[in-house]
Every structure is written in structure tokens, then in C-alpha cells.
Amino acid sequence: MQPGVIALPLSARTEMEITIVANLISLTPGTLSLDVSDDRKVLYIHAMFLDDEEELRRNLKEMEHRALELFR
């Protein structure tokens, strides 16, 4: 186990989109959405298993992309 915090740039723009993406990430085992930057462009995420940060980012961005397809 290698926990850590990452900053994930967001494609989501509205409050509803950001909330849904943050909640989906928190539902993923081993991850927890912590905070959104003041400009709403970055989501901070705690991950319990941060062995490969780039792979985690790719997986989370894919999840965000799929969620946003539903609303746009």
C-alpha cells in the first residue's frame, strides 16, 4: 500500500458535473475526493494505492469522460 494525494485537472465545469465526478471517484475503492480548487479546475484526490500515478490519472480521466458524456 502506497497512499498519496494527487491533483486531477477537471474537464467538468458546472457544479453538477464536478459533484458527480467527485462522487464517482469517491465510490471507486481506494480513492476519496478531498477538495476542489477555488477556480474549479482541479480536483484533489486521496488514493490508497498510488503505485502508478499516471495510470490512476488515466483511469480517473476516463471515468470523468464517460460521466460527462451523459450530461453534454
PDB file of N, H, CA, C and O in Angstrom:
ATOM      1  N   MET A   1       0.849  -1.171   0.000  1.00  0.00           N
ATOM      2  CA  MET A   1       0.000   0.000   0.000  1.00  0.00           C
ATOM      3  C   MET A   1       0.897   1.238   0.000  1.00  0.00           C
ATOM      4  O   MET A   1       1.799   1.370   0.827  1.00  0.00           O
ATOM      5  N   GLN A   2       0.631   2.134  -0.941  1.00  0.00           N
ATOM      6  H   GLN A   2      -0.102   2.027  -1.613  1.00  0.00           H
ATOM      7  CA  GLN A   2       1.395   3.377  -1.037  1.00  0.00           C
ATOM      8  C   GLN A   2       0.406   4.538  -1.203  1.00  0.00           C
ATOM      9  O   GLN A   2       0.116   4.931  -2.333  1.00  0.00           O
ATOM     10  N   PRO A   3      -0.115   5.092  -0.104  1.00  0.00           N
ATOM     11  CA  PRO A   3      -1.106   6.156  -0.201  1.00  0.00           C
ATOM     12  C   PRO A   3      -0.481   7.477  -0.647  1.00  0.00           C
ATOM     13  O   PRO A   3       0.719   7.703  -0.489  1.00  0.00           O
ATOM     14  N   GLY A   4      -1.330   8.345  -1.210  1.00  0.00           N
ATOM     15  H   GLY A   4      -2.305   8.162  -1.339  1.00  0.00           H
ATOM     16  CA  GLY A   4      -0.874   9.664  -1.620  1.00  0.00           C
ATOM     17  C   GLY A   4      -2.028  10.512  -2.099  1.00  0.00           C
ATOM     18  O   GLY A   4      -3.151  10.032  -2.254  1.00  0.00           O
ATOM     19  N   VAL A   5      -1.737  11.783  -2.332  1.00  0.00           N
ATOM     20  H   VAL A   5      -0.825  12.172  -2.206  1.00  0.00           H
ATOM     21  CA  VAL A   5      -2.728  12.735  -2.824  1.00  0.00           C
ATOM     22  C   VAL A   5      -2.266  13.218  -4.194  1.00  0.00           C
ATOM     23  O   VAL A   5      -1.097  13.552  -4.386  1.00  0.00           O
ATOM     24  N   ILE A   6      -3.208  13.251  -5.151  1.00  0.00           N
ATOM     25  H   ILE A   6      -4.158  12.979  -4.995  1.00  0.00           H
ATOM     26  CA  ILE A   6      -2.894  13.759  -6.478  1.00  0.00           C
ATOM     27  C   ILE A   6      -3.854  14.890  -6.826  1.00  0.00           C
ATOM     28  O   ILE A   6      -4.947  14.989  -6.270  1.00  0.00           O
ATOM     29  N   ALA A   7      -3.430  15.736  -7.748  1.00  0.00           N
ATOM     30  H   ALA A   7      -2.542  15.656  -8.200  1.00  0.00           H
ATOM     31  CA  ALA A   7      -4.276  16.798  -8.295  1.00  0.00           C
ATOM     32  C   ALA A   7      -4.700  16.359  -9.689  1.00  0.00           C
ATOM     33  O   ALA A   7      -3.855  16.082 -10.541  1.00  0.00           O
ATOM     34  N   LEU A   8      -6.004  16.295  -9.921  1.00  0.00           N
ATOM     35  H   LEU A   8      -6.690  16.520  -9.229  1.00  0.00           H
ATOM     36  CA  LEU A   8      -6.539  15.865 -11.206  1.00  0.00           C
ATOM     37  C   LEU A   8      -7.177  17.065 -11.901  1.00  0.00           C
ATOM     38  O   LEU A   8      -8.172  17.596 -11.405  1.00  0.00           O
ATOM     39  N   PRO A   9      -6.629  17.508 -13.043  1.00  0.00           N
ATOM     40  CA  PRO A   9      -7.268  18.596 -13.792  1.00  0.00           C
ATOM     41  C   PRO A   9      -8.647  18.143 -14.265  1.00  0.00           C
ATOM     42  O   PRO A   9      -8.809  17.017 -14.735  1.00  0.00           O
ATOM     43  N   LEU A  10      -9.629  19.015 -14.140  1.00  0.00           N
ATOM     44  H   LEU A  10      -9.497  19.930 -13.758  1.00  0.00           H
ATOM     45  CA  LEU A  10     -11.009  18.663 -14.472  1.00  0.00           C
ATOM     46  C   LEU A  10     -11.423  19.182 -15.842  1.00  0.00           C
ATOM     47  O   LEU A  10     -11.059  20.287 -16.244  1.00  0.00           O
ATOM     48  N   SER A  11     -12.185  18.365 -16.543  1.00  0.00           N
ATOM     49  H   SER A  11     -12.481  17.467 -16.216  1.00  0.00           H
ATOM     50  CA  SER A  11     -12.878  18.809 -17.748  1.00  0.00           C
ATOM     51  C   SER A  11     -14.285  19.255 -17.383  1.00  0.00           C
ATOM     52  O   SER A  11     -14.900  20.038 -18.107  1.00  0.00           O
ATOM     53  N   ALA A  12     -14.793  18.762 -16.266  1.00  0.00           N
ATOM     54  H   ALA A  12     -14.293  18.126 -15.678  1.00  0.00           H
ATOM     55  CA  ALA A  12     -16.117  19.150 -15.765  1.00  0.00           C
ATOM     56  C   ALA A  12     -16.087  20.629 -15.406  1.00  0.00           C
ATOM     57  O   ALA A  12     -15.111  21.112 -14.832  1.00  0.00           O
ATOM     58  N   ARG A  13     -17.158  21.352 -15.744  1.00  0.00           N
ATOM     59  H   ARG A  13     -17.951  20.960 -16.210  1.00  0.00           H
ATOM     60  CA  ARG A  13     -17.188  22.797 -15.493  1.00  0.00           C
ATOM     61  C   ARG A  13     -18.304  23.236 -14.550  1.00  0.00           C
ATOM     62  O   ARG A  13     -18.092  24.105 -13.704  1.00  0.00           O
ATOM     63  N   THR A  14     -19.478  22.650 -14.687  1.00  0.00           N
ATOM     64  H   THR A  14     -19.650  21.945 -15.374  1.00  0.00           H
ATOM     65  CA  THR A  14     -20.588  23.091 -13.839  1.00  0.00           C
ATOM     66  C   THR A  14     -20.477  22.427 -12.467  1.00  0.00           C
ATOM     67  O   THR A  14     -19.784  21.423 -12.303  1.00  0.00           O
ATOM     68  N   GLU A  15     -21.163  22.997 -11.500  1.00  0.00           N
ATOM     69  H   GLU A  15     -21.727  23.812 -11.634  1.00  0.00           H
ATOM     70  CA  GLU A  15     -21.154  22.419 -10.157  1.00  0.00           C
ATOM     71  C   GLU A  15     -21.722  21.005 -10.150  1.00  0.00           C
ATOM     72  O   GLU A  15     -21.225  20.133  -9.438  1.00  0.00           O
ATOM     73  N   MET A  16     -22.768  20.781 -10.950  1.00  0.00           N
ATOM     74  H   MET A  16     -23.172  21.490 -11.529  1.00  0.00           H
ATOM     75  CA  MET A  16     -23.367  19.455 -11.022  1.00  0.00           C
ATOM     76  C   MET A  16     -22.374  18.444 -11.599  1.00  0.00           C
ATOM     77  O   MET A  16     -22.227  17.348 -11.060  1.00  0.00           O
ATOM     78  N   GLU A  17     -21.698  18.800 -12.681  1.00  0.00           N
ATOM     79  H   GLU A  17     -21.817  19.691 -13.119  1.00  0.00           H
ATOM     80  CA  GLU A  17     -20.717  17.898 -13.288  1.00  0.00           C
ATOM     81  C   GLU A  17     -19.582  17.573 -12.312  1.00  0.00           C
ATOM     82  O   GLU A  17     -19.185  16.417 -12.173  1.00  0.00           O
ATOM     83  N   ILE A  18     -19.071  18.596 -11.646  1.00  0.00           N
ATOM     84  H   ILE A  18     -19.394  19.536 -11.758  1.00  0.00           H
ATOM     85  CA  ILE A  18     -17.978  18.397 -10.690  1.00  0.00           C
ATOM     86  C   ILE A  18     -18.425  17.504  -9.538  1.00  0.00           C
ATOM     87  O   ILE A  18     -17.680  16.623  -9.107  1.00  0.00           O
ATOM     88  N   THR A  19     -19.625  17.727  -9.044  1.00  0.00           N
ATOM     89  H   THR A  19     -20.230  18.442  -9.393  1.00  0.00           H
ATOM     90  CA  THR A  19     -20.153  16.922  -7.942  1.00  0.00           C
ATOM     91  C   THR A  19     -20.296  15.462  -8.342  1.00  0.00           C
ATOM     92  O   THR A  19     -19.936  14.566  -7.579  1.00  0.00           O
ATOM     93  N   ILE A  20     -20.813  15.225  -9.522  1.00  0.00           N
ATOM     94  H   ILE A  20     -21.105  15.953 -10.143  1.00  0.00           H
ATOM     95  CA  ILE A  20     -20.997  13.843  -9.980  1.00  0.00           C
ATOM     96  C   ILE A  20     -19.652  13.150 -10.169  1.00  0.00           C
ATOM     97  O   ILE A  20     -19.485  11.999  -9.766  1.00  0.00           O
ATOM     98  N   VAL A  21     -18.690  13.845 -10.781  1.00  0.00           N
ATOM     99  H   VAL A  21     -18.826  14.780 -11.108  1.00  0.00           H
ATOM    100  CA  VAL A  21     -17.362  13.255 -10.981  1.00  0.00           C
ATOM    101  C   VAL A  21     -16.707  12.969  -9.628  1.00  0.00           C
ATOM    102  O   VAL A  21     -16.149  11.890  -9.427  1.00  0.00           O
ATOM    103  N   ALA A  22     -16.773  13.921  -8.708  1.00  0.00           N
ATOM    104  H   ALA A  22     -17.226  14.797  -8.872  1.00  0.00           H
ATOM    105  CA  ALA A  22     -16.160  13.729  -7.388  1.00  0.00           C
ATOM    106  C   ALA A  22     -16.802  12.564  -6.653  1.00  0.00           C
ATOM    107  O   ALA A  22     -16.106  11.789  -5.997  1.00  0.00           O
ATOM    108  N   ASN A  23     -18.125  12.429  -6.752  1.00  0.00           N
ATOM    109  H   ASN A  23     -18.691  13.059  -7.284  1.00  0.00           H
ATOM    110  CA  ASN A  23     -18.810  11.316  -6.083  1.00  0.00           C
ATOM    111  C   ASN A  23     -18.474   9.977  -6.729  1.00  0.00           C
ATOM    112  O   ASN A  23     -18.310   8.981  -6.025  1.00  0.00           O
ATOM    113  N   LEU A  24     -18.369   9.935  -8.045  1.00  0.00           N
ATOM    114  H   LEU A  24     -18.502  10.745  -8.617  1.00  0.00           H
ATOM    115  CA  LEU A  24     -17.994   8.688  -8.716  1.00  0.00           C
ATOM    116  C   LEU A  24     -16.584   8.259  -8.305  1.00  0.00           C
ATOM    117  O   LEU A  24     -16.326   7.074  -8.096  1.00  0.00           O
ATOM    118  N   ILE A  25     -15.689   9.216  -8.193  1.00  0.00           N
ATOM    119  H   ILE A  25     -15.899  10.179  -8.363  1.00  0.00           H
ATOM    120  CA  ILE A  25     -14.323   8.895  -7.764  1.00  0.00           C
ATOM    121  C   ILE A  25     -14.329   8.364  -6.336  1.00  0.00           C
ATOM    122  O   ILE A  25     -13.619   7.409  -6.024  1.00  0.00           O
ATOM    123  N   SER A  26     -15.127   8.980  -5.470  1.00  0.00           N
ATOM    124  H   SER A  26     -15.704   9.757  -5.724  1.00  0.00           H
ATOM    125  CA  SER A  26     -15.194   8.514  -4.084  1.00  0.00           C
ATOM    126  C   SER A  26     -15.817   7.127  -3.967  1.00  0.00           C
ATOM    127  O   SER A  26     -15.548   6.407  -3.005  1.00  0.00           O
ATOM    128  N   LEU A  27     -16.647   6.745  -4.938  1.00  0.00           N
ATOM    129  H   LEU A  27     -16.866   7.330  -5.719  1.00  0.00           H
ATOM    130  CA  LEU A  27     -17.238   5.403  -4.934  1.00  0.00           C
ATOM    131  C   LEU A  27     -16.246   4.343  -5.396  1.00  0.00           C
ATOM    132  O   LEU A  27     -16.457   3.152  -5.169  1.00  0.00           O
ATOM    133  N   THR A  28     -15.172   4.770  -6.039  1.00  0.00           N
ATOM    134  H   THR A  28     -15.001   5.738  -6.224  1.00  0.00           H
ATOM    135  CA  THR A  28     -14.145   3.831  -6.502  1.00  0.00           C
ATOM    136  C   THR A  28     -13.341   3.350  -5.298  1.00  0.00           C
ATOM    137  O   THR A  28     -12.825   4.169  -4.537  1.00  0.00           O
ATOM    138  N   PRO A  29     -13.228   2.051  -5.116  1.00  0.00           N
ATOM    139  CA  PRO A  29     -12.476   1.551  -3.956  1.00  0.00           C
ATOM    140  C   PRO A  29     -11.039   2.082  -3.917  1.00  0.00           C
ATOM    141  O   PRO A  29     -10.318   2.044  -4.914  1.00  0.00           O
ATOM    142  N   GLY A  30     -10.648   2.572  -2.755  1.00  0.00           N
ATOM    143  H   GLY A  30     -11.233   2.603  -1.945  1.00  0.00           H
ATOM    144  CA  GLY A  30      -9.291   3.053  -2.554  1.00  0.00           C
ATOM    145  C   GLY A  30      -9.066   4.505  -2.901  1.00  0.00           C
ATOM    146  O   GLY A  30      -7.944   4.996  -2.776  1.00  0.00           O
ATOM    147  N   THR A  31     -10.114   5.222  -3.340  1.00  0.00           N
ATOM    148  H   THR A  31     -11.026   4.823  -3.442  1.00  0.00           H
ATOM    149  CA  THR A  31      -9.967   6.638  -3.676  1.00  0.00           C
ATOM    150  C   THR A  31     -10.999   7.465  -2.924  1.00  0.00           C
ATOM    151  O   THR A  31     -12.071   6.976  -2.568  1.00  0.00           O
ATOM    152  N   LEU A  32     -10.658   8.716  -2.691  1.00  0.00           N
ATOM    153  H   LEU A  32      -9.787   9.113  -2.980  1.00  0.00           H
ATOM    154  CA  LEU A  32     -11.550   9.632  -1.992  1.00  0.00           C
ATOM    155  C   LEU A  32     -11.319  11.043  -2.514  1.00  0.00           C
ATOM    156  O   LEU A  32     -10.191  11.536  -2.498  1.00  0.00           O
ATOM    157  N   SER A  33     -12.377  11.693  -2.975  1.00  0.00           N
ATOM    158  H   SER A  33     -13.293  11.293  -2.988  1.00  0.00           H
ATOM    159  CA  SER A  33     -12.278  13.084  -3.402  1.00  0.00           C
ATOM    160  C   SER A  33     -12.154  13.957  -2.161  1.00  0.00           C
ATOM    161  O   SER A  33     -12.964  13.863  -1.239  1.00  0.00           O
ATOM    162  N   LEU A  34     -11.125  14.811  -2.146  1.00  0.00           N
ATOM    163  H   LEU A  34     -10.467  14.887  -2.894  1.00  0.00           H
ATOM    164  CA  LEU A  34     -10.862  15.637  -0.966  1.00  0.00           C
ATOM    165  C   LEU A  34     -11.374  17.068  -1.109  1.00  0.00           C
ATOM    166  O   LEU A  34     -12.050  17.580  -0.217  1.00  0.00           O
ATOM    167  N   ASP A  35     -11.053  17.712  -2.232  1.00  0.00           N
ATOM    168  H   ASP A  35     -10.504  17.295  -2.956  1.00  0.00           H
ATOM    169  CA  ASP A  35     -11.364  19.128  -2.370  1.00  0.00           C
ATOM    170  C   ASP A  35     -11.302  19.517  -3.834  1.00  0.00           C
ATOM    171  O   ASP A  35     -10.713  18.816  -4.656  1.00  0.00           O
ATOM    172  N   VAL A  36     -11.925  20.654  -4.148  1.00  0.00           N
ATOM    173  H   VAL A  36     -12.404  21.224  -3.480  1.00  0.00           H
ATOM    174  CA  VAL A  36     -11.863  21.248  -5.480  1.00  0.00           C
ATOM    175  C   VAL A  36     -11.181  22.599  -5.328  1.00  0.00           C
ATOM    176  O   VAL A  36     -11.436  23.326  -4.367  1.00  0.00           O
ATOM    177  N   SER A  37     -10.318  22.931  -6.274  1.00  0.00           N
ATOM    178  H   SER A  37     -10.111  22.341  -7.054  1.00  0.00           H
ATOM    179  CA  SER A  37      -9.632  24.217  -6.213  1.00  0.00           C
ATOM    180  C   SER A  37     -10.640  25.364  -6.321  1.00  0.00           C
ATOM    181  O   SER A  37     -11.757  25.172  -6.799  1.00  0.00           O
ATOM    182  N   ASP A  38     -10.243  26.539  -5.881  1.00  0.00           N
ATOM    183  H   ASP A  38      -9.335  26.696  -5.493  1.00  0.00           H
ATOM    184  CA  ASP A  38     -11.134  27.700  -5.894  1.00  0.00           C
ATOM    185  C   ASP A  38     -11.620  28.047  -7.301  1.00  0.00           C
ATOM    186  O   ASP A  38     -12.745  28.517  -7.470  1.00  0.00           O
ATOM    187  N   ASP A  39     -10.783  27.817  -8.305  1.00  0.00           N
ATOM    188  H   ASP A  39      -9.870  27.435  -8.168  1.00  0.00           H
ATOM    189  CA  ASP A  39     -11.182  28.114  -9.684  1.00  0.00           C
ATOM    190  C   ASP A  39     -11.933  26.953 -10.347  1.00  0.00           C
ATOM    191  O   ASP A  39     -12.291  27.037 -11.522  1.00  0.00           O
ATOM    192  N   ARG A  40     -12.169  25.877  -9.603  1.00  0.00           N
ATOM    193  H   ARG A  40     -11.878  25.808  -8.648  1.00  0.00           H
ATOM    194  CA  ARG A  40     -12.926  24.690 -10.034  1.00  0.00           C
ATOM    195  C   ARG A  40     -12.289  23.979 -11.227  1.00  0.00           C
ATOM    196  O   ARG A  40     -12.989  23.381 -12.043  1.00  0.00           O
ATOM    197  N   LYS A  41     -10.980  24.045 -11.324  1.00  0.00           N
ATOM    198  H   LYS A  41     -10.411  24.532 -10.661  1.00  0.00           H
ATOM    199  CA  LYS A  41     -10.289  23.387 -12.433  1.00  0.00           C
ATOM    200  C   LYS A  41      -9.506  22.151 -12.002  1.00  0.00           C
ATOM    201  O   LYS A  41      -9.043  21.391 -12.852  1.00  0.00           O
ATOM    202  N   VAL A  42      -9.351  21.939 -10.691  1.00  0.00           N
ATOM    203  H   VAL A  42      -9.728  22.557 -10.001  1.00  0.00           H
ATOM    204  CA  VAL A  42      -8.555  20.821 -10.180  1.00  0.00           C
ATOM    205  C   VAL A  42      -9.298  20.147  -9.039  1.00  0.00           C
ATOM    206  O   VAL A  42      -9.833  20.807  -8.148  1.00  0.00           O
ATOM    207  N   LEU A  43      -9.322  18.809  -9.081  1.00  0.00           N
ATOM    208  H   LEU A  43      -8.887  18.272  -9.804  1.00  0.00           H
ATOM    209  CA  LEU A  43      -9.901  18.008  -8.005  1.00  0.00           C
ATOM    210  C   LEU A  43      -8.760  17.297  -7.304  1.00  0.00           C
ATOM    211  O   LEU A  43      -7.939  16.648  -7.952  1.00  0.00           O
ATOM    212  N   TYR A  44      -8.702  17.412  -5.993  1.00  0.00           N
ATOM    213  H   TYR A  44      -9.369  17.939  -5.466  1.00  0.00           H
ATOM    214  CA  TYR A  44      -7.663  16.747  -5.202  1.00  0.00           C
ATOM    215  C   TYR A  44      -8.221  15.421  -4.695  1.00  0.00           C
ATOM    216  O   TYR A  44      -9.321  15.360  -4.145  1.00  0.00           O
ATOM    217  N   ILE A  45      -7.445  14.369  -4.891  1.00  0.00           N
ATOM    218  H   ILE A  45      -6.552  14.418  -5.338  1.00  0.00           H
ATOM    219  CA  ILE A  45      -7.902  13.012  -4.613  1.00  0.00           C
ATOM    220  C   ILE A  45      -6.878  12.277  -3.765  1.00  0.00           C
ATOM    221  O   ILE A  45      -5.679  12.333  -4.038  1.00  0.00           O
ATOM    222  N   HIS A  46      -7.355  11.590  -2.734  1.00  0.00           N
ATOM    223  H   HIS A  46      -8.329  11.545  -2.512  1.00  0.00           H
ATOM    224  CA  HIS A  46      -6.500  10.714  -1.941  1.00  0.00           C
ATOM    225  C   HIS A  46      -6.667   9.299  -2.488  1.00  0.00           C
ATOM    226  O   HIS A  46      -7.785   8.820  -2.674  1.00  0.00           O
ATOM    227  N   ALA A  47      -5.544   8.643  -2.740  1.00  0.00           N
ATOM    228  H   ALA A  47      -4.636   9.032  -2.589  1.00  0.00           H
ATOM    229  CA  ALA A  47      -5.560   7.266  -3.238  1.00  0.00           C
ATOM    230  C   ALA A  47      -4.787   6.375  -2.270  1.00  0.00           C
ATOM    231  O   ALA A  47      -3.685   6.723  -1.845  1.00  0.00           O
ATOM    232  N   MET A  48      -5.351   5.254  -1.931  1.00  0.00           N
ATOM    233  H   MET A  48      -6.246   4.972  -2.276  1.00  0.00           H
ATOM    234  CA  MET A  48      -4.675   4.310  -1.029  1.00  0.00           C
ATOM    235  C   MET A  48      -3.555   3.557  -1.739  1.00  0.00           C
ATOM    236  O   MET A  48      -2.554   3.188  -1.123  1.00  0.00           O
ATOM    237  N   PHE A  49      -3.734   3.333  -3.039  1.00  0.00           N
ATOM    238  H   PHE A  49      -4.547   3.632  -3.539  1.00  0.00           H
ATOM    239  CA  PHE A  49      -2.759   2.559  -3.809  1.00  0.00           C
ATOM    240  C   PHE A  49      -2.247   3.422  -4.953  1.00  0.00           C
ATOM    241  O   PHE A  49      -2.796   3.395  -6.055  1.00  0.00           O
ATOM    242  N   LEU A  50      -1.211   4.175  -4.694  1.00  0.00           N
ATOM    243  H   LEU A  50      -0.765   4.198  -3.799  1.00  0.00           H
ATOM    244  CA  LEU A  50      -0.673   5.122  -5.668  1.00  0.00           C
ATOM    245  C   LEU A  50       0.652   4.601  -6.220  1.00  0.00           C
ATOM    246  O   LEU A  50       1.659   5.308  -6.236  1.00  0.00           O
ATOM    247  N   ASP A  51       0.625   3.347  -6.672  1.00  0.00           N
ATOM    248  H   ASP A  51      -0.193   2.773  -6.659  1.00  0.00           H
ATOM    249  CA  ASP A  51       1.830   2.739  -7.230  1.00  0.00           C
ATOM    250  C   ASP A  51       2.211   3.380  -8.557  1.00  0.00           C
ATOM    251  O   ASP A  51       3.390   3.616  -8.820  1.00  0.00           O
ATOM    252  N   ASP A  52       1.203   3.666  -9.404  1.00  0.00           N
ATOM    253  H   ASP A  52       0.245   3.474  -9.191  1.00  0.00           H
ATOM    254  CA  ASP A  52       1.436   4.264 -10.721  1.00  0.00           C
ATOM    255  C   ASP A  52       0.508   5.468 -10.872  1.00  0.00           C
ATOM    256  O   ASP A  52      -0.656   5.324 -11.246  1.00  0.00           O
ATOM    257  N   GLU A  53       1.031   6.645 -10.580  1.00  0.00           N
ATOM    258  H   GLU A  53       1.976   6.762 -10.276  1.00  0.00           H
ATOM    259  CA  GLU A  53       0.220   7.871 -10.585  1.00  0.00           C
ATOM    260  C   GLU A  53      -0.376   8.160 -11.961  1.00  0.00           C
ATOM    261  O   GLU A  53      -1.534   8.565 -12.053  1.00  0.00           O
ATOM    262  N   GLU A  54       0.386   7.962 -13.022  1.00  0.00           N
ATOM    263  H   GLU A  54       1.327   7.633 -12.947  1.00  0.00           H
ATOM    264  CA  GLU A  54      -0.115   8.243 -14.365  1.00  0.00           C
ATOM    265  C   GLU A  54      -1.243   7.300 -14.766  1.00  0.00           C
ATOM    266  O   GLU A  54      -2.199   7.721 -15.417  1.00  0.00           O
ATOM    267  N   GLU A  55      -1.142   6.045 -14.389  1.00  0.00           N
ATOM    268  H   GLU A  55      -0.365   5.703 -13.861  1.00  0.00           H
ATOM    269  CA  GLU A  55      -2.217   5.098 -14.686  1.00  0.00           C
ATOM    270  C   GLU A  55      -3.493   5.480 -13.932  1.00  0.00           C
ATOM    271  O   GLU A  55      -4.590   5.404 -14.485  1.00  0.00           O
ATOM    272  N   LEU A  56      -3.350   5.885 -12.687  1.00  0.00           N
ATOM    273  H   LEU A  56      -2.459   5.947 -12.238  1.00  0.00           H
ATOM    274  CA  LEU A  56      -4.508   6.328 -11.914  1.00  0.00           C
ATOM    275  C   LEU A  56      -5.145   7.545 -12.572  1.00  0.00           C
ATOM    276  O   LEU A  56      -6.367   7.610 -12.705  1.00  0.00           O
ATOM    277  N   ARG A  57      -4.333   8.503 -12.979  1.00  0.00           N
ATOM    278  H   ARG A  57      -3.340   8.450 -12.871  1.00  0.00           H
ATOM    279  CA  ARG A  57      -4.869   9.690 -13.665  1.00  0.00           C
ATOM    280  C   ARG A  57      -5.628   9.302 -14.932  1.00  0.00           C
ATOM    281  O   ARG A  57      -6.723   9.807 -15.178  1.00  0.00           O
ATOM    282  N   ARG A  58      -5.052   8.410 -15.733  1.00  0.00           N
ATOM    283  H   ARG A  58      -4.163   7.999 -15.533  1.00  0.00           H
ATOM    284  CA  ARG A  58      -5.719   7.983 -16.973  1.00  0.00           C
ATOM    285  C   ARG A  58      -7.066   7.331 -16.660  1.00  0.00           C
ATOM    286  O   ARG A  58      -8.068   7.620 -17.314  1.00  0.00           O
ATOM    287  N   ASN A  59      -7.086   6.459 -15.667  1.00  0.00           N
ATOM    288  H   ASN A  59      -6.272   6.224 -15.135  1.00  0.00           H
ATOM    289  CA  ASN A  59      -8.336   5.781 -15.300  1.00  0.00           C
ATOM    290  C   ASN A  59      -9.390   6.767 -14.804  1.00  0.00           C
ATOM    291  O   ASN A  59     -10.564   6.656 -15.160  1.00  0.00           O
ATOM    292  N   LEU A  60      -8.978   7.720 -13.993  1.00  0.00           N
ATOM    293  H   LEU A  60      -8.024   7.810 -13.704  1.00  0.00           H
ATOM    294  CA  LEU A  60      -9.929   8.703 -13.461  1.00  0.00           C
ATOM    295  C   LEU A  60     -10.416   9.652 -14.547  1.00  0.00           C
ATOM    296  O   LEU A  60     -11.584  10.041 -14.547  1.00  0.00           O
ATOM    297  N   LYS A  61      -9.534  10.032 -15.475  1.00  0.00           N
ATOM    298  H   LYS A  61      -8.585   9.716 -15.475  1.00  0.00           H
ATOM    299  CA  LYS A  61      -9.959  10.896 -16.582  1.00  0.00           C
ATOM    300  C   LYS A  61     -10.936  10.158 -17.497  1.00  0.00           C
ATOM    301  O   LYS A  61     -11.877  10.760 -18.013  1.00  0.00           O
ATOM    302  N   GLU A  62     -10.719   8.868 -17.696  1.00  0.00           N
ATOM    303  H   GLU A  62      -9.955   8.379 -17.277  1.00  0.00           H
ATOM    304  CA  GLU A  62     -11.653   8.066 -18.500  1.00  0.00           C
ATOM    305  C   GLU A  62     -13.017   8.010 -17.810  1.00  0.00           C
ATOM    306  O   GLU A  62     -14.048   8.125 -18.471  1.00  0.00           O
ATOM    307  N   MET A  63     -13.029   7.837 -16.500  1.00  0.00           N
ATOM    308  H   MET A  63     -12.191   7.744 -15.962  1.00  0.00           H
ATOM    309  CA  MET A  63     -14.279   7.834 -15.752  1.00  0.00           C
ATOM    310  C   MET A  63     -14.980   9.189 -15.889  1.00  0.00           C
ATOM    311  O   MET A  63     -16.189   9.248 -16.109  1.00  0.00           O
ATOM    312  N   GLU A  64     -14.218  10.266 -15.759  1.00  0.00           N
ATOM    313  H   GLU A  64     -13.235  10.218 -15.580  1.00  0.00           H
ATOM    314  CA  GLU A  64     -14.793  11.599 -15.910  1.00  0.00           C
ATOM    315  C   GLU A  64     -15.379  11.768 -17.311  1.00  0.00           C
ATOM    316  O   GLU A  64     -16.492  12.273 -17.461  1.00  0.00           O
ATOM    317  N   HIS A  65     -14.649  11.355 -18.319  1.00  0.00           N
ATOM    318  H   HIS A  65     -13.745  10.945 -18.197  1.00  0.00           H
ATOM    319  CA  HIS A  65     -15.109  11.475 -19.706  1.00  0.00           C
ATOM    320  C   HIS A  65     -16.441  10.752 -19.906  1.00  0.00           C
ATOM    321  O   HIS A  65     -17.363  11.296 -20.513  1.00  0.00           O
ATOM    322  N   ARG A  66     -16.534   9.539 -19.397  1.00  0.00           N
ATOM    323  H   ARG A  66     -15.784   9.097 -18.904  1.00  0.00           H
ATOM    324  CA  ARG A  66     -17.772   8.759 -19.526  1.00  0.00           C
ATOM    325  C   ARG A  66     -18.939   9.430 -18.812  1.00  0.00           C
ATOM    326  O   ARG A  66     -20.056   9.461 -19.329  1.00  0.00           O
ATOM    327  N   ALA A  67     -18.677   9.964 -17.628  1.00  0.00           N
ATOM    328  H   ALA A  67     -17.770   9.939 -17.209  1.00  0.00           H
ATOM    329  CA  ALA A  67     -19.737  10.645 -16.867  1.00  0.00           C
ATOM    330  C   ALA A  67     -20.203  11.897 -17.611  1.00  0.00           C
ATOM    331  O   ALA A  67     -21.402  12.168 -17.685  1.00  0.00           O
ATOM    332  N   LEU A  68     -19.262  12.651 -18.156  1.00  0.00           N
ATOM    333  H   LEU A  68     -18.289  12.430 -18.096  1.00  0.00           H
ATOM    334  CA  LEU A  68     -19.629  13.890 -18.845  1.00  0.00           C
ATOM    335  C   LEU A  68     -20.394  13.626 -20.143  1.00  0.00           C
ATOM    336  O   LEU A  68     -21.198  14.457 -20.564  1.00  0.00           O
ATOM    337  N   GLU A  69     -20.154  12.487 -20.773  1.00  0.00           N
ATOM    338  H   GLU A  69     -19.501  11.812 -20.431  1.00  0.00           H
ATOM    339  CA  GLU A  69     -20.904  12.139 -21.978  1.00  0.00           C
ATOM    340  C   GLU A  69     -22.398  12.075 -21.703  1.00  0.00           C
ATOM    341  O   GLU A  69     -23.207  12.341 -22.593  1.00  0.00           O
ATOM    342  N   LEU A  70     -22.766  11.727 -20.484  1.00  0.00           N
ATOM    343  H   LEU A  70     -22.109  11.512 -19.762  1.00  0.00           H
ATOM    344  CA  LEU A  70     -24.175  11.639 -20.122  1.00  0.00           C
ATOM    345  C   LEU A  70     -24.855  13.003 -20.027  1.00  0.00           C
ATOM    346  O   LEU A  70     -26.069  13.107 -20.203  1.00  0.00           O
ATOM    347  N   PHE A  71     -24.075  14.049 -19.748  1.00  0.00           N
ATOM    348  H   PHE A  71     -23.089  13.964 -19.605  1.00  0.00           H
ATOM    349  CA  PHE A  71     -24.657  15.364 -19.478  1.00  0.00           C
ATOM    350  C   PHE A  71     -24.414  16.384 -20.579  1.00  0.00           C
ATOM    351  O   PHE A  71     -24.987  17.473 -20.540  1.00  0.00           O
ATOM    352  N   ARG A  72     -23.603  16.068 -21.532  1.00  0.00           N
ATOM    353  H   ARG A  72     -23.138  15.183 -21.563  1.00  0.00           H
ATOM    354  CA  ARG A  72     -23.323  17.046 -22.590  1.00  0.00           C
ATOM    355  C   ARG A  72     -23.876  16.599 -23.907  1.00  0.00           C
ATOM    356  O   ARG A  72     -23.731  17.302 -24.908  1.00  0.00           O
TER     357      ARG A  72
END
